[in-house]
Amino acid sequence: MNTLEPAAQSKPPGGFKLWLSQLQMKHRRKLVIALPYIWLILLFLLPFLIVFKISLAEMARAIPPYTELMEWADGQLSITL
């Protein structure tokens, strides 16, 4: 019994894991800075787009009190501005 046998070597990461770890090393600072900006842009744009959609729609006596801008009619998308 030989105790000087080399230990089983672990396989180095390859493929997607290697690419992801390299990407994280290169762009870690940019990702940390960009994440809050992306979050704020999404939180601003979603309500802005909803209000923009309502402002372009026509008033209607119904719930919701505006007409749809886009609707499917006869299998086609119809956009009303």
Biopython code that builds the backbone (N, CA, C, O; Angstrom):
import numpy as np
from Bio.PDB.StructureBuilder import StructureBuilder

atoms = [
    (1, "MET", "N", (0.848, -1.167, 0.000)),
    (1, "MET", "CA", (0.000, 0.000, 0.000)),
    (1, "MET", "C", (0.895, 1.232, 0.000)),
    (1, "MET", "O", (1.690, 1.456, 0.912)),
    (2, "ASN", "N", (0.737, 2.005, -1.039)),
    (2, "ASN", "CA", (1.582, 3.170, -1.200)),
    (2, "ASN", "C", (0.796, 4.419, -0.811)),
    (2, "ASN", "O", (-0.260, 4.680, -1.388)),
    (3, "THR", "N", (1.275, 5.173, 0.128)),
    (3, "THR", "CA", (0.590, 6.394, 0.570)),
    (3, "THR", "C", (1.036, 7.621, -0.216)),
    (3, "THR", "O", (0.548, 8.724, 0.032)),
    (4, "LEU", "N", (1.943, 7.445, -1.145)),
    (4, "LEU", "CA", (2.447, 8.574, -1.917)),
    (4, "LEU", "C", (1.762, 8.715, -3.267)),
    (4, "LEU", "O", (2.258, 9.420, -4.146)),
    (5, "GLU", "N", (0.630, 8.052, -3.437)),
    (5, "GLU", "CA", (-0.105, 8.160, -4.690)),
    (5, "GLU", "C", (-0.696, 9.562, -4.814)),
    (5, "GLU", "O", (-1.124, 10.150, -3.821)),
    (6, "PRO", "N", (-0.717, 10.090, -6.025)),
    (6, "PRO", "CA", (-1.284, 11.441, -6.183)),
    (6, "PRO", "C", (-2.787, 11.424, -5.918)),
    (6, "PRO", "O", (-3.485, 10.463, -6.244)),
    (7, "ALA", "N", (-3.255, 12.493, -5.331)),
    (7, "ALA", "CA", (-4.688, 12.614, -5.041)),
    (7, "ALA", "C", (-5.448, 12.807, -6.352)),
    (7, "ALA", "O", (-4.908, 13.313, -7.336)),
    (8, "ALA", "N", (-6.693, 12.398, -6.338)),
    (8, "ALA", "CA", (-7.530, 12.568, -7.531)),
    (8, "ALA", "C", (-7.688, 14.062, -7.804)),
    (8, "ALA", "O", (-8.078, 14.831, -6.925)),
    (9, "GLN", "N", (-7.384, 14.451, -9.023)),
    (9, "GLN", "CA", (-7.442, 15.868, -9.357)),
    (9, "GLN", "C", (-8.860, 16.231, -9.786)),
    (9, "GLN", "O", (-9.527, 15.500, -10.517)),
    (10, "SER", "N", (-9.284, 17.381, -9.303)),
    (10, "SER", "CA", (-10.621, 17.830, -9.681)),
    (10, "SER", "C", (-10.563, 18.458, -11.066)),
    (10, "SER", "O", (-9.566, 19.062, -11.460)),
    (11, "LYS", "N", (-11.635, 18.298, -11.770)),
    (11, "LYS", "CA", (-11.719, 18.802, -13.137)),
    (11, "LYS", "C", (-11.925, 20.321, -13.090)),
    (11, "LYS", "O", (-12.813, 20.794, -12.380)),
    (12, "PRO", "N", (-11.124, 21.089, -13.829)),
    (12, "PRO", "CA", (-11.312, 22.541, -13.819)),
    (12, "PRO", "C", (-12.624, 22.907, -14.510)),
    (12, "PRO", "O", (-13.086, 22.194, -15.401)),
    (13, "PRO", "N", (-13.221, 24.029, -14.090)),
    (13, "PRO", "CA", (-14.480, 24.417, -14.719)),
    (13, "PRO", "C", (-14.262, 24.717, -16.192)),
    (13, "PRO", "O", (-13.229, 25.258, -16.586)),
    (14, "GLY", "N", (-15.226, 24.365, -16.974)),
    (14, "GLY", "CA", (-15.120, 24.607, -18.407)),
    (14, "GLY", "C", (-16.446, 25.030, -18.974)),
    (14, "GLY", "O", (-17.477, 24.949, -18.306)),
    (15, "GLY", "N", (-16.422, 25.468, -20.172)),
    (15, "GLY", "CA", (-17.647, 25.833, -20.868)),
    (15, "GLY", "C", (-18.301, 27.057, -20.276)),
    (15, "GLY", "O", (-17.663, 28.096, -20.104)),
    (16, "PHE", "N", (-19.574, 26.930, -19.967)),
    (16, "PHE", "CA", (-20.369, 28.063, -19.505)),
    (16, "PHE", "C", (-19.884, 28.587, -18.159)),
    (16, "PHE", "O", (-19.833, 29.799, -17.948)),
    (17, "LYS", "N", (-19.526, 27.684, -17.245)),
    (17, "LYS", "CA", (-19.063, 28.124, -15.927)),
    (17, "LYS", "C", (-17.781, 28.938, -16.033)),
    (17, "LYS", "O", (-17.620, 29.942, -15.338)),
    (18, "LEU", "N", (-16.877, 28.512, -16.894)),
    (18, "LEU", "CA", (-15.626, 29.241, -17.089)),
    (18, "LEU", "C", (-15.911, 30.616, -17.686)),
    (18, "LEU", "O", (-15.348, 31.617, -17.244)),
    (19, "TRP", "N", (-16.780, 30.663, -18.686)),
    (19, "TRP", "CA", (-17.120, 31.933, -19.320)),
    (19, "TRP", "C", (-17.772, 32.883, -18.319)),
    (19, "TRP", "O", (-17.461, 34.074, -18.297)),
    (20, "LEU", "N", (-18.683, 32.352, -17.484)),
    (20, "LEU", "CA", (-19.373, 33.177, -16.506)),
    (20, "LEU", "C", (-18.407, 33.716, -15.466)),
    (20, "LEU", "O", (-18.499, 34.885, -15.092)),
    (21, "SER", "N", (-17.484, 32.891, -14.992)),
    (21, "SER", "CA", (-16.527, 33.367, -13.991)),
    (21, "SER", "C", (-15.587, 34.413, -14.581)),
    (21, "SER", "O", (-15.232, 35.372, -13.897)),
    (22, "GLN", "N", (-15.183, 34.247, -15.826)),
    (22, "GLN", "CA", (-14.330, 35.252, -16.464)),
    (22, "GLN", "C", (-15.089, 36.562, -16.662)),
    (22, "GLN", "O", (-14.526, 37.642, -16.487)),
    (23, "LEU", "N", (-16.352, 36.465, -17.023)),
    (23, "LEU", "CA", (-17.170, 37.657, -17.208)),
    (23, "LEU", "C", (-17.319, 38.405, -15.890)),
    (23, "LEU", "O", (-17.247, 39.634, -15.857)),
    (24, "GLN", "N", (-17.526, 37.672, -14.815)),
    (24, "GLN", "CA", (-17.664, 38.306, -13.511)),
    (24, "GLN", "C", (-16.373, 38.993, -13.100)),
    (24, "GLN", "O", (-16.414, 40.085, -12.534)),
    (25, "MET", "N", (-15.239, 38.383, -13.369)),
    (25, "MET", "CA", (-13.966, 38.990, -12.994)),
    (25, "MET", "C", (-13.708, 40.266, -13.783)),
    (25, "MET", "O", (-13.224, 41.252, -13.227)),
    (26, "LYS", "N", (-14.026, 40.256, -15.067)),
    (26, "LYS", "CA", (-13.737, 41.406, -15.917)),
    (26, "LYS", "C", (-14.688, 42.570, -15.659)),
    (26, "LYS", "O", (-14.265, 43.726, -15.652)),
    (27, "HIS", "N", (-15.953, 42.277, -15.448)),
    (27, "HIS", "CA", (-16.969, 43.327, -15.423)),
    (27, "HIS", "C", (-17.688, 43.438, -14.080)),
    (27, "HIS", "O", (-18.816, 43.927, -14.031)),
    (28, "ARG", "N", (-17.075, 43.004, -13.015)),
    (28, "ARG", "CA", (-17.741, 43.026, -11.708)),
    (28, "ARG", "C", (-18.127, 44.444, -11.302)),
    (28, "ARG", "O", (-19.252, 44.674, -10.860)),
    (29, "ARG", "N", (-17.203, 45.399, -11.448)),
    (29, "ARG", "CA", (-17.487, 46.771, -11.032)),
    (29, "ARG", "C", (-18.609, 47.372, -11.879)),
    (29, "ARG", "O", (-19.489, 48.054, -11.354)),
    (30, "LYS", "N", (-18.576, 47.120, -13.171)),
    (30, "LYS", "CA", (-19.619, 47.647, -14.052)),
    (30, "LYS", "C", (-20.983, 47.060, -13.700)),
    (30, "LYS", "O", (-21.991, 47.767, -13.726)),
    (31, "LEU", "N", (-21.016, 45.769, -13.372)),
    (31, "LEU", "CA", (-22.287, 45.135, -13.012)),
    (31, "LEU", "C", (-22.836, 45.704, -11.710)),
    (31, "LEU", "O", (-24.042, 45.919, -11.582)),
    (32, "VAL", "N", (-21.954, 45.947, -10.745)),
    (32, "VAL", "CA", (-22.388, 46.484, -9.456)),
    (32, "VAL", "C", (-22.937, 47.895, -9.628)),
    (32, "VAL", "O", (-23.918, 48.258, -8.979)),
    (33, "ILE", "N", (-22.325, 48.685, -10.485)),
    (33, "ILE", "CA", (-22.796, 50.050, -10.723)),
    (33, "ILE", "C", (-24.066, 50.047, -11.567)),
    (33, "ILE", "O", (-24.963, 50.855, -11.325)),
    (34, "ALA", "N", (-24.161, 49.163, -12.541)),
    (34, "ALA", "CA", (-25.297, 49.162, -13.466)),
    (34, "ALA", "C", (-26.576, 48.617, -12.840)),
    (34, "ALA", "O", (-27.667, 49.026, -13.238)),
    (35, "LEU", "N", (-26.478, 47.726, -11.893)),
    (35, "LEU", "CA", (-27.673, 47.091, -11.332)),
    (35, "LEU", "C", (-28.660, 48.099, -10.738)),
    (35, "LEU", "O", (-29.846, 48.013, -11.058)),
    (36, "PRO", "N", (-28.244, 49.048, -9.893)),
    (36, "PRO", "CA", (-29.220, 50.029, -9.394)),
    (36, "PRO", "C", (-29.804, 50.907, -10.498)),
    (36, "PRO", "O", (-30.981, 51.265, -10.449)),
    (37, "TYR", "N", (-28.990, 51.254, -11.487)),
    (37, "TYR", "CA", (-29.502, 52.062, -12.590)),
    (37, "TYR", "C", (-30.560, 51.297, -13.381)),
    (37, "TYR", "O", (-31.587, 51.866, -13.750)),
    (38, "ILE", "N", (-30.326, 50.046, -13.638)),
    (38, "ILE", "CA", (-31.312, 49.228, -14.352)),
    (38, "ILE", "C", (-32.607, 49.143, -13.547)),
    (38, "ILE", "O", (-33.700, 49.256, -14.101)),
    (39, "TRP", "N", (-32.476, 48.946, -12.247)),
    (39, "TRP", "CA", (-33.636, 48.852, -11.364)),
    (39, "TRP", "C", (-34.436, 50.161, -11.398)),
    (39, "TRP", "O", (-35.660, 50.130, -11.522)),
    (40, "LEU", "N", (-33.757, 51.304, -11.290)),
    (40, "LEU", "CA", (-34.445, 52.589, -11.302)),
    (40, "LEU", "C", (-35.095, 52.868, -12.655)),
    (40, "LEU", "O", (-36.201, 53.406, -12.708)),
    (41, "ILE", "N", (-34.429, 52.514, -13.730)),
    (41, "ILE", "CA", (-35.002, 52.723, -15.058)),
    (41, "ILE", "C", (-36.276, 51.897, -15.215)),
    (41, "ILE", "O", (-37.273, 52.389, -15.743)),
    (42, "LEU", "N", (-36.248, 50.655, -14.764)),
    (42, "LEU", "CA", (-37.448, 49.816, -14.865)),
    (42, "LEU", "C", (-38.583, 50.371, -14.012)),
    (42, "LEU", "O", (-39.734, 50.396, -14.447)),
    (43, "LEU", "N", (-38.260, 50.819, -12.795)),
    (43, "LEU", "CA", (-39.302, 51.353, -11.925)),
    (43, "LEU", "C", (-39.844, 52.684, -12.440)),
    (43, "LEU", "O", (-40.986, 53.032, -12.142)),
    (44, "PHE", "N", (-39.055, 53.430, -13.199)),
    (44, "PHE", "CA", (-39.553, 54.668, -13.784)),
    (44, "PHE", "C", (-40.322, 54.395, -15.066)),
    (44, "PHE", "O", (-41.379, 54.985, -15.290)),
    (45, "LEU", "N", (-39.815, 53.524, -15.897)),
    (45, "LEU", "CA", (-40.412, 53.319, -17.215)),
    (45, "LEU", "C", (-41.768, 52.629, -17.164)),
    (45, "LEU", "O", (-42.653, 52.964, -17.951)),
    (46, "LEU", "N", (-41.948, 51.690, -16.272)),
    (46, "LEU", "CA", (-43.224, 50.977, -16.231)),
    (46, "LEU", "C", (-44.394, 51.921, -15.943)),
    (46, "LEU", "O", (-45.357, 51.919, -16.709)),
    (47, "PRO", "N", (-44.359, 52.728, -14.878)),
    (47, "PRO", "CA", (-45.467, 53.677, -14.678)),
    (47, "PRO", "C", (-45.564, 54.714, -15.795)),
    (47, "PRO", "O", (-46.665, 55.112, -16.175)),
    (48, "PHE", "N", (-44.425, 55.153, -16.320)),
    (48, "PHE", "CA", (-44.435, 56.122, -17.413)),
    (48, "PHE", "C", (-45.144, 55.547, -18.636)),
    (48, "PHE", "O", (-45.936, 56.243, -19.271)),
    (49, "LEU", "N", (-44.874, 54.295, -18.973)),
    (49, "LEU", "CA", (-45.516, 53.677, -20.135)),
    (49, "LEU", "C", (-47.014, 53.501, -19.922)),
    (49, "LEU", "O", (-47.797, 53.638, -20.862)),
    (50, "ILE", "N", (-47.415, 53.201, -18.696)),
    (50, "ILE", "CA", (-48.847, 53.065, -18.407)),
    (50, "ILE", "C", (-49.553, 54.405, -18.592)),
    (50, "ILE", "O", (-50.608, 54.469, -19.223)),
    (51, "VAL", "N", (-48.978, 55.471, -18.047)),
    (51, "VAL", "CA", (-49.578, 56.802, -18.188)),
    (51, "VAL", "C", (-49.551, 57.249, -19.643)),
    (51, "VAL", "O", (-50.500, 57.877, -20.114)),
    (52, "PHE", "N", (-48.482, 56.934, -20.359)),
    (52, "PHE", "CA", (-48.385, 57.288, -21.775)),
    (52, "PHE", "C", (-49.470, 56.585, -22.585)),
    (52, "PHE", "O", (-50.070, 57.186, -23.477)),
    (53, "LYS", "N", (-49.721, 55.329, -22.279)),
    (53, "LYS", "CA", (-50.768, 54.568, -22.972)),
    (53, "LYS", "C", (-52.142, 55.183, -22.705)),
    (53, "LYS", "O", (-52.953, 55.317, -23.621)),
    (54, "ILE", "N", (-52.401, 55.553, -21.463)),
    (54, "ILE", "CA", (-53.690, 56.154, -21.121)),
    (54, "ILE", "C", (-53.844, 57.514, -21.793)),
    (54, "ILE", "O", (-54.940, 57.869, -22.226)),
    (55, "SER", "N", (-52.757, 58.276, -21.885)),
    (55, "SER", "CA", (-52.856, 59.611, -22.486)),
    (55, "SER", "C", (-53.144, 59.547, -23.980)),
    (55, "SER", "O", (-53.731, 60.481, -24.527)),
    (56, "LEU", "N", (-52.750, 58.476, -24.650)),
    (56, "LEU", "CA", (-53.029, 58.343, -26.078)),
    (56, "LEU", "C", (-54.414, 57.764, -26.359)),
    (56, "LEU", "O", (-54.910, 57.873, -27.480)),
    (57, "ALA", "N", (-55.032, 57.159, -25.374)),
    (57, "ALA", "CA", (-56.323, 56.506, -25.581)),
    (57, "ALA", "C", (-57.455, 57.527, -25.554)),
    (57, "ALA", "O", (-57.302, 58.643, -25.058)),
    (58, "GLU", "N", (-58.582, 57.117, -26.094)),
    (58, "GLU", "CA", (-59.773, 57.963, -26.070)),
    (58, "GLU", "C", (-60.574, 57.669, -24.812)),
    (58, "GLU", "O", (-60.531, 56.565, -24.270)),
    (59, "MET", "N", (-61.313, 58.693, -24.355)),
    (59, "MET", "CA", (-62.131, 58.503, -23.159)),
    (59, "MET", "C", (-63.323, 57.614, -23.490)),
    (59, "MET", "O", (-63.848, 57.647, -24.603)),
    (60, "ALA", "N", (-63.740, 56.826, -22.515)),
    (60, "ALA", "CA", (-64.897, 55.953, -22.693)),
    (60, "ALA", "C", (-65.684, 55.924, -21.385)),
    (60, "ALA", "O", (-65.122, 56.099, -20.304)),
    (61, "ARG", "N", (-66.984, 55.702, -21.501)),
    (61, "ARG", "CA", (-67.816, 55.577, -20.303)),
    (61, "ARG", "C", (-67.882, 54.105, -19.926)),
    (61, "ARG", "O", (-68.894, 53.434, -20.130)),
    (62, "ALA", "N", (-66.794, 53.630, -19.378)),
    (62, "ALA", "CA", (-66.708, 52.216, -19.007)),
    (62, "ALA", "C", (-65.596, 52.071, -17.977)),
    (62, "ALA", "O", (-64.990, 53.050, -17.541)),
    (63, "ILE", "N", (-65.354, 50.856, -17.613)),
    (63, "ILE", "CA", (-64.234, 50.562, -16.721)),
    (63, "ILE", "C", (-63.289, 49.663, -17.487)),
    (63, "ILE", "O", (-63.713, 48.573, -17.868)),
    (64, "PRO", "N", (-62.089, 50.012, -17.736)),
    (64, "PRO", "CA", (-61.387, 51.259, -17.424)),
    (64, "PRO", "C", (-61.904, 52.403, -18.295)),
    (64, "PRO", "O", (-62.450, 52.156, -19.370)),
    (65, "PRO", "N", (-61.741, 53.646, -17.849)),
    (65, "PRO", "CA", (-62.345, 54.789, -18.563)),
    (65, "PRO", "C", (-61.574, 55.249, -19.801)),
    (65, "PRO", "O", (-61.526, 56.443, -20.094)),
    (66, "TYR", "N", (-60.989, 54.332, -20.504)),
    (66, "TYR", "CA", (-60.293, 54.664, -21.751)),
    (66, "TYR", "C", (-60.380, 53.461, -22.676)),
    (66, "TYR", "O", (-60.570, 52.329, -22.230)),
    (67, "THR", "N", (-60.238, 53.722, -23.975)),
    (67, "THR", "CA", (-60.319, 52.643, -24.961)),
    (67, "THR", "C", (-58.964, 51.955, -25.096)),
    (67, "THR", "O", (-57.925, 52.515, -24.746)),
    (68, "GLU", "N", (-59.000, 50.757, -25.600)),
    (68, "GLU", "CA", (-57.763, 50.007, -25.812)),
    (68, "GLU", "C", (-57.032, 50.543, -27.029)),
    (68, "GLU", "O", (-57.654, 50.889, -28.033)),
    (69, "LEU", "N", (-55.718, 50.612, -26.939)),
    (69, "LEU", "CA", (-54.915, 51.052, -28.079)),
    (69, "LEU", "C", (-54.655, 49.907, -29.039)),
    (69, "LEU", "O", (-54.640, 50.095, -30.255)),
    (70, "MET", "N", (-54.452, 48.723, -28.487)),
    (70, "MET", "CA", (-54.164, 47.551, -29.312)),
    (70, "MET", "C", (-55.175, 46.467, -28.980)),
    (70, "MET", "O", (-55.425, 46.179, -27.810)),
    (71, "GLU", "N", (-55.750, 45.874, -30.002)),
    (71, "GLU", "CA", (-56.670, 44.769, -29.770)),
    (71, "GLU", "C", (-56.623, 43.816, -30.958)),
    (71, "GLU", "O", (-56.318, 44.209, -32.083)),
    (72, "TRP", "N", (-56.932, 42.564, -30.679)),
    (72, "TRP", "CA", (-56.951, 41.537, -31.724)),
    (72, "TRP", "C", (-58.347, 41.501, -32.323)),
    (72, "TRP", "O", (-59.336, 41.343, -31.607)),
    (73, "ALA", "N", (-58.422, 41.648, -33.641)),
    (73, "ALA", "CA", (-59.697, 41.569, -34.351)),
    (73, "ALA", "C", (-59.491, 40.718, -35.591)),
    (73, "ALA", "O", (-58.663, 41.039, -36.443)),
    (74, "ASP", "N", (-60.237, 39.646, -35.690)),
    (74, "ASP", "CA", (-60.148, 38.718, -36.828)),
    (74, "ASP", "C", (-58.735, 38.186, -37.024)),
    (74, "ASP", "O", (-58.272, 38.035, -38.154)),
    (75, "GLY", "N", (-58.065, 37.908, -35.936)),
    (75, "GLY", "CA", (-56.715, 37.337, -36.019)),
    (75, "GLY", "C", (-55.638, 38.338, -36.388)),
    (75, "GLY", "O", (-54.504, 37.947, -36.665)),
    (76, "GLN", "N", (-55.970, 39.631, -36.398)),
    (76, "GLN", "CA", (-54.982, 40.659, -36.715)),
    (76, "GLN", "C", (-54.918, 41.665, -35.576)),
    (76, "GLN", "O", (-55.919, 41.956, -34.922)),
    (77, "LEU", "N", (-53.737, 42.179, -35.357)),
    (77, "LEU", "CA", (-53.541, 43.199, -34.336)),
    (77, "LEU", "C", (-53.922, 44.550, -34.915)),
    (77, "LEU", "O", (-53.369, 44.978, -35.928)),
    (78, "SER", "N", (-54.867, 45.219, -34.268)),
    (78, "SER", "CA", (-55.259, 46.541, -34.740)),
    (78, "SER", "C", (-54.813, 47.567, -33.705)),
    (78, "SER", "O", (-55.106, 47.431, -32.517)),
    (79, "ILE", "N", (-54.098, 48.598, -34.167)),
    (79, "ILE", "CA", (-53.582, 49.654, -33.297)),
    (79, "ILE", "C", (-54.345, 50.930, -33.618)),
    (79, "ILE", "O", (-54.390, 51.370, -34.766)),
    (80, "THR", "N", (-54.951, 51.523, -32.579)),
    (80, "THR", "CA", (-55.740, 52.734, -32.751)),
    (80, "THR", "C", (-55.048, 53.879, -32.032)),
    (80, "THR", "O", (-54.819, 53.817, -30.824)),
    (81, "LEU", "N", (-54.719, 54.919, -32.776)),
    (81, "LEU", "CA", (-54.108, 56.112, -32.166)),
    (81, "LEU", "C", (-55.010, 57.307, -32.350)),
    (81, "LEU", "O", (-54.676, 58.406, -31.908)),
]
sb = StructureBuilder()
sb.init_structure("model")
sb.init_model(0)
sb.init_chain("A")
sb.init_seg("    ")
for serial, (resi, resn, name, xyz) in enumerate(atoms, 1):
    if name == "N":
        sb.init_residue(resn, " ", resi, " ")
    sb.init_atom(name, np.array(xyz, "f"), 0.0, 1.0, " ", f" {name:<3s}", serial, name[0])
structure = sb.get_structure()
